């Protein structure tokens, strides 16, 4: 029988910068979607937001990072992952 802490060590979850921002602000992806439209007048589809938050889409356009940063009122460095 494998001990629980051993399993926990094997599971390595990486949280994106965008996910951290949402968690710290207590925001959902839907709320981010709405905020983007409200603050920028632009639209990023909800499924794309989800893929970025979950780290499945890491290589996106600078313009997308700028839209996210503008909506969240943070520098783009707070959105863009350090490694890709």
Phi and psi restraints in degrees (range 20) as a CNS / XPLOR table:
assign (resid 1 and name C) (resid 2 and name N)
       (resid 2 and name CA) (resid 2 and name C) 1.0 -83.1 20.0 2
assign (resid 2 and name N) (resid 2 and name CA)
       (resid 2 and name C) (resid 3 and name N) 1.0 131.9 20.0 2
assign (resid 2 and name C) (resid 3 and name N)
       (resid 3 and name CA) (resid 3 and name C) 1.0 -71.2 20.0 2
assign (resid 3 and name N) (resid 3 and name CA)
       (resid 3 and name C) (resid 4 and name N) 1.0 149.7 20.0 2
assign (resid 3 and name C) (resid 4 and name N)
       (resid 4 and name CA) (resid 4 and name C) 1.0 -58.8 20.0 2
assign (resid 4 and name N) (resid 4 and name CA)
       (resid 4 and name C) (resid 5 and name N) 1.0 -41.4 20.0 2
assign (resid 4 and name C) (resid 5 and name N)
       (resid 5 and name CA) (resid 5 and name C) 1.0 -66.2 20.0 2
assign (resid 5 and name N) (resid 5 and name CA)
       (resid 5 and name C) (resid 6 and name N) 1.0 -29.7 20.0 2
assign (resid 5 and name C) (resid 6 and name N)
       (resid 6 and name CA) (resid 6 and name C) 1.0 -66.7 20.0 2
assign (resid 6 and name N) (resid 6 and name CA)
       (resid 6 and name C) (resid 7 and name N) 1.0 -41.7 20.0 2
assign (resid 6 and name C) (resid 7 and name N)
       (resid 7 and name CA) (resid 7 and name C) 1.0 -63.7 20.0 2
assign (resid 7 and name N) (resid 7 and name CA)
       (resid 7 and name C) (resid 8 and name N) 1.0 -43.8 20.0 2
assign (resid 7 and name C) (resid 8 and name N)
       (resid 8 and name CA) (resid 8 and name C) 1.0 -60.5 20.0 2
assign (resid 8 and name N) (resid 8 and name CA)
       (resid 8 and name C) (resid 9 and name N) 1.0 -36.1 20.0 2
assign (resid 8 and name C) (resid 9 and name N)
       (resid 9 and name CA) (resid 9 and name C) 1.0 -67.9 20.0 2
assign (resid 9 and name N) (resid 9 and name CA)
       (resid 9 and name C) (resid 10 and name N) 1.0 -33.1 20.0 2
assign (resid 9 and name C) (resid 10 and name N)
       (resid 10 and name CA) (resid 10 and name C) 1.0 -75.0 20.0 2
assign (resid 10 and name N) (resid 10 and name CA)
       (resid 10 and name C) (resid 11 and name N) 1.0 -27.7 20.0 2
assign (resid 10 and name C) (resid 11 and name N)
       (resid 11 and name CA) (resid 11 and name C) 1.0 -85.3 20.0 2
assign (resid 11 and name N) (resid 11 and name CA)
       (resid 11 and name C) (resid 12 and name N) 1.0 116.3 20.0 2
assign (resid 11 and name C) (resid 12 and name N)
       (resid 12 and name CA) (resid 12 and name C) 1.0 -118.1 20.0 2
assign (resid 12 and name N) (resid 12 and name CA)
       (resid 12 and name C) (resid 13 and name N) 1.0 105.9 20.0 2
assign (resid 12 and name C) (resid 13 and name N)
       (resid 13 and name CA) (resid 13 and name C) 1.0 -101.0 20.0 2
assign (resid 13 and name N) (resid 13 and name CA)
       (resid 13 and name C) (resid 14 and name N) 1.0 130.2 20.0 2
assign (resid 13 and name C) (resid 14 and name N)
       (resid 14 and name CA) (resid 14 and name C) 1.0 -105.5 20.0 2
assign (resid 14 and name N) (resid 14 and name CA)
       (resid 14 and name C) (resid 15 and name N) 1.0 132.0 20.0 2
assign (resid 14 and name C) (resid 15 and name N)
       (resid 15 and name CA) (resid 15 and name C) 1.0 -108.0 20.0 2
assign (resid 15 and name N) (resid 15 and name CA)
       (resid 15 and name C) (resid 16 and name N) 1.0 129.8 20.0 2
assign (resid 15 and name C) (resid 16 and name N)
       (resid 16 and name CA) (resid 16 and name C) 1.0 -71.9 20.0 2
assign (resid 16 and name N) (resid 16 and name CA)
       (resid 16 and name C) (resid 17 and name N) 1.0 160.7 20.0 2
assign (resid 16 and name C) (resid 17 and name N)
       (resid 17 and name CA) (resid 17 and name C) 1.0 -59.1 20.0 2
assign (resid 17 and name N) (resid 17 and name CA)
       (resid 17 and name C) (resid 18 and name N) 1.0 -39.5 20.0 2
assign (resid 17 and name C) (resid 18 and name N)
       (resid 18 and name CA) (resid 18 and name C) 1.0 -64.1 20.0 2
assign (resid 18 and name N) (resid 18 and name CA)
       (resid 18 and name C) (resid 19 and name N) 1.0 -42.4 20.0 2
assign (resid 18 and name C) (resid 19 and name N)
       (resid 19 and name CA) (resid 19 and name C) 1.0 -62.0 20.0 2
assign (resid 19 and name N) (resid 19 and name CA)
       (resid 19 and name C) (resid 20 and name N) 1.0 -42.2 20.0 2
assign (resid 19 and name C) (resid 20 and name N)
       (resid 20 and name CA) (resid 20 and name C) 1.0 -60.5 20.0 2
assign (resid 20 and name N) (resid 20 and name CA)
       (resid 20 and name C) (resid 21 and name N) 1.0 -43.3 20.0 2
assign (resid 20 and name C) (resid 21 and name N)
       (resid 21 and name CA) (resid 21 and name C) 1.0 -60.1 20.0 2
assign (resid 21 and name N) (resid 21 and name CA)
       (resid 21 and name C) (resid 22 and name N) 1.0 -43.7 20.0 2
assign (resid 21 and name C) (resid 22 and name N)
       (resid 22 and name CA) (resid 22 and name C) 1.0 -65.0 20.0 2
assign (resid 22 and name N) (resid 22 and name CA)
       (resid 22 and name C) (resid 23 and name N) 1.0 -42.3 20.0 2
assign (resid 22 and name C) (resid 23 and name N)
       (resid 23 and name CA) (resid 23 and name C) 1.0 -62.5 20.0 2
assign (resid 23 and name N) (resid 23 and name CA)
       (resid 23 and name C) (resid 24 and name N) 1.0 -47.2 20.0 2
assign (resid 23 and name C) (resid 24 and name N)
       (resid 24 and name CA) (resid 24 and name C) 1.0 -61.7 20.0 2
assign (resid 24 and name N) (resid 24 and name CA)
       (resid 24 and name C) (resid 25 and name N) 1.0 -31.1 20.0 2
assign (resid 24 and name C) (resid 25 and name N)
       (resid 25 and name CA) (resid 25 and name C) 1.0 -93.6 20.0 2
assign (resid 25 and name N) (resid 25 and name CA)
       (resid 25 and name C) (resid 26 and name N) 1.0 -3.9 20.0 2
assign (resid 25 and name C) (resid 26 and name N)
       (resid 26 and name CA) (resid 26 and name C) 1.0 65.1 20.0 2
assign (resid 26 and name N) (resid 26 and name CA)
       (resid 26 and name C) (resid 27 and name N) 1.0 34.1 20.0 2
assign (resid 26 and name C) (resid 27 and name N)
       (resid 27 and name CA) (resid 27 and name C) 1.0 -103.7 20.0 2
assign (resid 27 and name N) (resid 27 and name CA)
       (resid 27 and name C) (resid 28 and name N) 1.0 148.6 20.0 2
assign (resid 27 and name C) (resid 28 and name N)
       (resid 28 and name CA) (resid 28 and name C) 1.0 -94.4 20.0 2
assign (resid 28 and name N) (resid 28 and name CA)
       (resid 28 and name C) (resid 29 and name N) 1.0 167.9 20.0 2
assign (resid 28 and name C) (resid 29 and name N)
       (resid 29 and name CA) (resid 29 and name C) 1.0 -64.0 20.0 2
assign (resid 29 and name N) (resid 29 and name CA)
       (resid 29 and name C) (resid 30 and name N) 1.0 -36.1 20.0 2
assign (resid 29 and name C) (resid 30 and name N)
       (resid 30 and name CA) (resid 30 and name C) 1.0 -63.0 20.0 2
assign (resid 30 and name N) (resid 30 and name CA)
       (resid 30 and name C) (resid 31 and name N) 1.0 -40.9 20.0 2
assign (resid 30 and name C) (resid 31 and name N)
       (resid 31 and name CA) (resid 31 and name C) 1.0 -65.4 20.0 2
assign (resid 31 and name N) (resid 31 and name CA)
       (resid 31 and name C) (resid 32 and name N) 1.0 -37.8 20.0 2
assign (resid 31 and name C) (resid 32 and name N)
       (resid 32 and name CA) (resid 32 and name C) 1.0 -63.6 20.0 2
assign (resid 32 and name N) (resid 32 and name CA)
       (resid 32 and name C) (resid 33 and name N) 1.0 -44.4 20.0 2
assign (resid 32 and name C) (resid 33 and name N)
       (resid 33 and name CA) (resid 33 and name C) 1.0 -54.7 20.0 2
assign (resid 33 and name N) (resid 33 and name CA)
       (resid 33 and name C) (resid 34 and name N) 1.0 -48.2 20.0 2
assign (resid 33 and name C) (resid 34 and name N)
       (resid 34 and name CA) (resid 34 and name C) 1.0 -65.5 20.0 2
assign (resid 34 and name N) (resid 34 and name CA)
       (resid 34 and name C) (resid 35 and name N) 1.0 -39.4 20.0 2
assign (resid 34 and name C) (resid 35 and name N)
       (resid 35 and name CA) (resid 35 and name C) 1.0 -64.5 20.0 2
assign (resid 35 and name N) (resid 35 and name CA)
       (resid 35 and name C) (resid 36 and name N) 1.0 -39.5 20.0 2
assign (resid 35 and name C) (resid 36 and name N)
       (resid 36 and name CA) (resid 36 and name C) 1.0 -59.8 20.0 2
assign (resid 36 and name N) (resid 36 and name CA)
       (resid 36 and name C) (resid 37 and name N) 1.0 -48.5 20.0 2
assign (resid 36 and name C) (resid 37 and name N)
       (resid 37 and name CA) (resid 37 and name C) 1.0 -62.8 20.0 2
assign (resid 37 and name N) (resid 37 and name CA)
       (resid 37 and name C) (resid 38 and name N) 1.0 -41.6 20.0 2
assign (resid 37 and name C) (resid 38 and name N)
       (resid 38 and name CA) (resid 38 and name C) 1.0 -68.0 20.0 2
assign (resid 38 and name N) (resid 38 and name CA)
       (resid 38 and name C) (resid 39 and name N) 1.0 -46.6 20.0 2
assign (resid 38 and name C) (resid 39 and name N)
       (resid 39 and name CA) (resid 39 and name C) 1.0 -88.0 20.0 2
assign (resid 39 and name N) (resid 39 and name CA)
       (resid 39 and name C) (resid 40 and name N) 1.0 -24.2 20.0 2
assign (resid 39 and name C) (resid 40 and name N)
       (resid 40 and name CA) (resid 40 and name C) 1.0 -116.8 20.0 2
assign (resid 40 and name N) (resid 40 and name CA)
       (resid 40 and name C) (resid 41 and name N) 1.0 -19.6 20.0 2
assign (resid 40 and name C) (resid 41 and name N)
       (resid 41 and name CA) (resid 41 and name C) 1.0 75.6 20.0 2
assign (resid 41 and name N) (resid 41 and name CA)
       (resid 41 and name C) (resid 42 and name N) 1.0 3.9 20.0 2
assign (resid 41 and name C) (resid 42 and name N)
       (resid 42 and name CA) (resid 42 and name C) 1.0 -101.4 20.0 2
assign (resid 42 and name N) (resid 42 and name CA)
       (resid 42 and name C) (resid 43 and name N) 1.0 171.9 20.0 2
assign (resid 42 and name C) (resid 43 and name N)
       (resid 43 and name CA) (resid 43 and name C) 1.0 -136.6 20.0 2
assign (resid 43 and name N) (resid 43 and name CA)
       (resid 43 and name C) (resid 44 and name N) 1.0 129.8 20.0 2
assign (resid 43 and name C) (resid 44 and name N)
       (resid 44 and name CA) (resid 44 and name C) 1.0 -116.7 20.0 2
assign (resid 44 and name N) (resid 44 and name CA)
       (resid 44 and name C) (resid 45 and name N) 1.0 122.4 20.0 2
assign (resid 44 and name C) (resid 45 and name N)
       (resid 45 and name CA) (resid 45 and name C) 1.0 -59.9 20.0 2
assign (resid 45 and name N) (resid 45 and name CA)
       (resid 45 and name C) (resid 46 and name N) 1.0 146.0 20.0 2
assign (resid 45 and name C) (resid 46 and name N)
       (resid 46 and name CA) (resid 46 and name C) 1.0 -58.2 20.0 2
assign (resid 46 and name N) (resid 46 and name CA)
       (resid 46 and name C) (resid 47 and name N) 1.0 -38.2 20.0 2
assign (resid 46 and name C) (resid 47 and name N)
       (resid 47 and name CA) (resid 47 and name C) 1.0 -65.9 20.0 2
assign (resid 47 and name N) (resid 47 and name CA)
       (resid 47 and name C) (resid 48 and name N) 1.0 -32.0 20.0 2
assign (resid 47 and name C) (resid 48 and name N)
       (resid 48 and name CA) (resid 48 and name C) 1.0 -71.4 20.0 2
assign (resid 48 and name N) (resid 48 and name CA)
       (resid 48 and name C) (resid 49 and name N) 1.0 -40.1 20.0 2
assign (resid 48 and name C) (resid 49 and name N)
       (resid 49 and name CA) (resid 49 and name C) 1.0 -58.6 20.0 2
assign (resid 49 and name N) (resid 49 and name CA)
       (resid 49 and name C) (resid 50 and name N) 1.0 -44.9 20.0 2
assign (resid 49 and name C) (resid 50 and name N)
       (resid 50 and name CA) (resid 50 and name C) 1.0 -59.5 20.0 2
assign (resid 50 and name N) (resid 50 and name CA)
       (resid 50 and name C) (resid 51 and name N) 1.0 -44.5 20.0 2
assign (resid 50 and name C) (resid 51 and name N)
       (resid 51 and name CA) (resid 51 and name C) 1.0 -67.1 20.0 2
assign (resid 51 and name N) (resid 51 and name CA)
       (resid 51 and name C) (resid 52 and name N) 1.0 -33.0 20.0 2
assign (resid 51 and name C) (resid 52 and name N)
       (resid 52 and name CA) (resid 52 and name C) 1.0 -72.8 20.0 2
assign (resid 52 and name N) (resid 52 and name CA)
       (resid 52 and name C) (resid 53 and name N) 1.0 -44.5 20.0 2
assign (resid 52 and name C) (resid 53 and name N)
       (resid 53 and name CA) (resid 53 and name C) 1.0 -61.3 20.0 2
assign (resid 53 and name N) (resid 53 and name CA)
       (resid 53 and name C) (resid 54 and name N) 1.0 -40.9 20.0 2
assign (resid 53 and name C) (resid 54 and name N)
       (resid 54 and name CA) (resid 54 and name C) 1.0 -85.8 20.0 2
assign (resid 54 and name N) (resid 54 and name CA)
       (resid 54 and name C) (resid 55 and name N) 1.0 2.0 20.0 2
assign (resid 54 and name C) (resid 55 and name N)
       (resid 55 and name CA) (resid 55 and name C) 1.0 78.5 20.0 2
assign (resid 55 and name N) (resid 55 and name CA)
       (resid 55 and name C) (resid 56 and name N) 1.0 10.0 20.0 2
assign (resid 55 and name C) (resid 56 and name N)
       (resid 56 and name CA) (resid 56 and name C) 1.0 -81.0 20.0 2
assign (resid 56 and name N) (resid 56 and name CA)
       (resid 56 and name C) (resid 57 and name N) 1.0 -23.1 20.0 2
assign (resid 56 and name C) (resid 57 and name N)
       (resid 57 and name CA) (resid 57 and name C) 1.0 -122.1 20.0 2
assign (resid 57 and name N) (resid 57 and name CA)
       (resid 57 and name C) (resid 58 and name N) 1.0 106.3 20.0 2
assign (resid 57 and name C) (resid 58 and name N)
       (resid 58 and name CA) (resid 58 and name C) 1.0 -109.2 20.0 2
assign (resid 58 and name N) (resid 58 and name CA)
       (resid 58 and name C) (resid 59 and name N) 1.0 -22.8 20.0 2
assign (resid 58 and name C) (resid 59 and name N)
       (resid 59 and name CA) (resid 59 and name C) 1.0 -106.4 20.0 2
assign (resid 59 and name N) (resid 59 and name CA)
       (resid 59 and name C) (resid 60 and name N) 1.0 81.1 20.0 2
assign (resid 59 and name C) (resid 60 and name N)
       (resid 60 and name CA) (resid 60 and name C) 1.0 -117.3 20.0 2
assign (resid 60 and name N) (resid 60 and name CA)
       (resid 60 and name C) (resid 61 and name N) 1.0 168.2 20.0 2
assign (resid 60 and name C) (resid 61 and name N)
       (resid 61 and name CA) (resid 61 and name C) 1.0 -64.3 20.0 2
assign (resid 61 and name N) (resid 61 and name CA)
       (resid 61 and name C) (resid 62 and name N) 1.0 150.9 20.0 2
assign (resid 61 and name C) (resid 62 and name N)
       (resid 62 and name CA) (resid 62 and name C) 1.0 -60.3 20.0 2
assign (resid 62 and name N) (resid 62 and name CA)
       (resid 62 and name C) (resid 63 and name N) 1.0 -37.0 20.0 2
assign (resid 62 and name C) (resid 63 and name N)
       (resid 63 and name CA) (resid 63 and name C) 1.0 -62.1 20.0 2
assign (resid 63 and name N) (resid 63 and name CA)
       (resid 63 and name C) (resid 64 and name N) 1.0 -35.0 20.0 2
assign (resid 63 and name C) (resid 64 and name N)
       (resid 64 and name CA) (resid 64 and name C) 1.0 -67.4 20.0 2
assign (resid 64 and name N) (resid 64 and name CA)
       (resid 64 and name C) (resid 65 and name N) 1.0 -43.8 20.0 2
assign (resid 64 and name C) (resid 65 and name N)
       (resid 65 and name CA) (resid 65 and name C) 1.0 -61.6 20.0 2
assign (resid 65 and name N) (resid 65 and name CA)
       (resid 65 and name C) (resid 66 and name N) 1.0 -38.9 20.0 2
assign (resid 65 and name C) (resid 66 and name N)
       (resid 66 and name CA) (resid 66 and name C) 1.0 -65.3 20.0 2
assign (resid 66 and name N) (resid 66 and name CA)
       (resid 66 and name C) (resid 67 and name N) 1.0 -40.0 20.0 2
assign (resid 66 and name C) (resid 67 and name N)
       (resid 67 and name CA) (resid 67 and name C) 1.0 -62.9 20.0 2
assign (resid 67 and name N) (resid 67 and name CA)
       (resid 67 and name C) (resid 68 and name N) 1.0 -46.3 20.0 2
assign (resid 67 and name C) (resid 68 and name N)
       (resid 68 and name CA) (resid 68 and name C) 1.0 -60.7 20.0 2
assign (resid 68 and name N) (resid 68 and name CA)
       (resid 68 and name C) (resid 69 and name N) 1.0 -46.2 20.0 2
assign (resid 68 and name C) (resid 69 and name N)
       (resid 69 and name CA) (resid 69 and name C) 1.0 -63.3 20.0 2
assign (resid 69 and name N) (resid 69 and name CA)
       (resid 69 and name C) (resid 70 and name N) 1.0 -41.5 20.0 2
assign (resid 69 and name C) (resid 70 and name N)
       (resid 70 and name CA) (resid 70 and name C) 1.0 -64.0 20.0 2
assign (resid 70 and name N) (resid 70 and name CA)
       (resid 70 and name C) (resid 71 and name N) 1.0 -44.3 20.0 2
assign (resid 70 and name C) (resid 71 and name N)
       (resid 71 and name CA) (resid 71 and name C) 1.0 -63.2 20.0 2
assign (resid 71 and name N) (resid 71 and name CA)
       (resid 71 and name C) (resid 72 and name N) 1.0 -40.1 20.0 2
assign (resid 71 and name C) (resid 72 and name N)
       (resid 72 and name CA) (resid 72 and name C) 1.0 -87.7 20.0 2
assign (resid 72 and name N) (resid 72 and name CA)
       (resid 72 and name C) (resid 73 and name N) 1.0 -6.1 20.0 2
assign (resid 72 and name C) (resid 73 and name N)
       (resid 73 and name CA) (resid 73 and name C) 1.0 56.3 20.0 2
assign (resid 73 and name N) (resid 73 and name CA)
       (resid 73 and name C) (resid 74 and name N) 1.0 53.3 20.0 2
assign (resid 73 and name C) (resid 74 and name N)
       (resid 74 and name CA) (resid 74 and name C) 1.0 -134.9 20.0 2
assign (resid 74 and name N) (resid 74 and name CA)
       (resid 74 and name C) (resid 75 and name N) 1.0 162.1 20.0 2
assign (resid 74 and name C) (resid 75 and name N)
       (resid 75 and name CA) (resid 75 and name C) 1.0 -68.7 20.0 2
assign (resid 75 and name N) (resid 75 and name CA)
       (resid 75 and name C) (resid 76 and name N) 1.0 155.4 20.0 2
assign (resid 75 and name C) (resid 76 and name N)
       (resid 76 and name CA) (resid 76 and name C) 1.0 -60.1 20.0 2
assign (resid 76 and name N) (resid 76 and name CA)
       (resid 76 and name C) (resid 77 and name N) 1.0 -27.9 20.0 2
assign (resid 76 and name C) (resid 77 and name N)
       (resid 77 and name CA) (resid 77 and name C) 1.0 -60.4 20.0 2
assign (resid 77 and name N) (resid 77 and name CA)
       (resid 77 and name C) (resid 78 and name N) 1.0 -24.7 20.0 2
assign (resid 77 and name C) (resid 78 and name N)
       (resid 78 and name CA) (resid 78 and name C) 1.0 -76.2 20.0 2
assign (resid 78 and name N) (resid 78 and name CA)
       (resid 78 and name C) (resid 79 and name N) 1.0 -11.3 20.0 2
assign (resid 78 and name C) (resid 79 and name N)
       (resid 79 and name CA) (resid 79 and name C) 1.0 -105.7 20.0 2
assign (resid 79 and name N) (resid 79 and name CA)
       (resid 79 and name C) (resid 80 and name N) 1.0 -43.7 20.0 2
assign (resid 79 and name C) (resid 80 and name N)
       (resid 80 and name CA) (resid 80 and name C) 1.0 -75.8 20.0 2
assign (resid 80 and name N) (resid 80 and name CA)
       (resid 80 and name C) (resid 81 and name N) 1.0 131.1 20.0 2
assign (resid 80 and name C) (resid 81 and name N)
       (resid 81 and name CA) (resid 81 and name C) 1.0 -70.1 20.0 2
assign (resid 81 and name N) (resid 81 and name CA)
       (resid 81 and name C) (resid 82 and name N) 1.0 145.5 20.0 2
assign (resid 81 and name C) (resid 82 and name N)
       (resid 82 and name CA) (resid 82 and name C) 1.0 -69.6 20.0 2
assign (resid 82 and name N) (resid 82 and name CA)
       (resid 82 and name C) (resid 83 and name N) 1.0 -31.6 20.0 2
assign (resid 82 and name C) (resid 83 and name N)
       (resid 83 and name CA) (resid 83 and name C) 1.0 -126.8 20.0 2
assign (resid 83 and name N) (resid 83 and name CA)
       (resid 83 and name C) (resid 84 and name N) 1.0 148.8 20.0 2
